[in-house]
Amino acid sequence: MAGHGPRTKAEWATAVRSDPHGSFGLLFEQHAETIYNYCFRQTASWDVAEDLTSTVFLEAWRSRDRLIVEHDSVLPWLYGIASNVCRRQRRTLFRRVRALRRLPADAVQPDPADAVAGRVDDERRMTEVLAVIDRLPVGERDVVALVVWEGLDYQATATALGIPIGTVRSRLNRARRRLSTSLATPHIEEQP
Amino acid sequence: MNDLLPPGRRSIPEQRRRRMREKLDAEIEPTTTNRTHSLGQRFGIPAVAAAAVAAIAIGGYLLATNGGDDGRDADPAGQGTGVTHDGTGPERHESKEHGSKEHGSNTDSKGLVSTPVADPSQAYEKCIDLTVNAYRLRGEPIDGPLTGRLAIENEVGTTVVVTSSSDAYTCNIKPDEAVSRPAPLDGKVDEEDLWFALNATGNVLPGNEGDMVWVGGEAPDGVTGIQYAFPDGHTETAVVQDGFWALQYYADGTIPSGRGDRIEATLDGADAQTIELPFTFNTECNQVSHGC
């Protein structure tokens, strides 16, 4: 697998057929870190994000017949899988997170073995952010995460979530309105 | 404003990155040695070529050829009848021998009853639009115009089945907007055709993170009724009408979907059987929306 790797869906099909380890290995090496950070931003846990990142690439392999290429990139497709994987995880975490939030801040002690200060700070910070973002309906939350945090354009977001581009715009607008009437408003740039 | 910005990015710890990669390689390995036959099917490569790649997997080759386009019904149900792209004039699909019996008086955990939509033309039109748009986004063709077949509704949801000349597509048009993967119109009982979609309803029922399961398609030959028994104890009976079926279940909360949880899909009729559906990415993600 030389150079940048496959670009079109046909090239991916050929690459996966002739060199599945190489092609999906490249996919992993190119995008694992992006998906890892995305999963963290969905769950506020680096450990969970690691598990989910692994799951995303396993699911990508199992779903390789449905691979989508958007502007020479499979990243929107991976984001779509990650959104779904993380959403399922959130359902599982939902009650646990709510329970944790009810505890006083100093009652949640990190495992000393994992007590890397920066990671713990990140998780605390991300939990606070999600506490606000989770007030949004799921569809709007997904759009905010992809457009605002991940920097995807509207078309890539539409591809990732399998929704029309107009729905991306309307969900973003609704999210902006909702957020502006709650705590703070994130800086959401209008795209042409 | 800064309150909603996430922390900065981090790298994956090297050891864990290596473990992820090993897991992926391990997943790929058995597929390439034992299931190579499926590659042709997955990427639309002719079955003969796929068989050449997987000469040792003779059983798999047979599966691939039987499950491909050649195995589809040459005379798919109702081609050219009913509501098509222009959404006009619902026309009853010609009743198939197994499909005239109706089921549908079922109640979910909120006391909701799903019944056929009295005038389904708008529901068909909506589903057809969604399907055309979703598959256009994916760059995947649909065989011929779409025809509305069945629409069911209750107070929370509406689920619709439409068909092309070769496949059935199911949409949830309320409370969400999503479209299933295609299921071949072949009249066969195929476990994949029972795979379902599970959507969180928080985006349309704000503050409520309930789960909505929806599924439907062509009723397999001889099947007169379909029930899904969920891990939360609820059993939902599908509406079966004129050779098509649809089912939706709104759980006022989260349906248990852990490693050991199963949905039992029971088919009544000539070929009565119960099929267990674990919760996996495939079984609970039978849609082309929401990243599935």
Interface residues (C-beta under 8 A of the other chain):
Chain A: K9 A13 V16 R17 P20 H21 F24 G25 F28 A32 E33 Y36 N37 F40 R41 W46 E50 T53 S54 F57 L58 E59 W61 R62 S63 R64 D65 R66 I68 Y79 G80 I81 A82 S83 N84 V85 R87 R88 R91 T92 F94 G118 R119 D121 D122 R125 M126 E128 V129 V132 I133 P137 V138 G139 E140 R141 V148 W149 A158 T159 A160 L161 G162 I163 P164 T167 L179 L183 A184 T185 P186 H187
Chain B: M1 N2 D3 L4 L5 P6 P7 G8 R9 R10 S11 I12 R16 R17 R19 M20 R21 K23 L24 D25 E27 I28 T31 T32 L39 Q41 R42 F43 G44 I45 V53 N133 A134 L137 R138 G139 D176 E177 A178 V179 A200 G202 N203 V204 P206 E209 D211 T254 S257 G258 F281 N282 E284 C285 Q287 V288 S289 H290 G291 C292
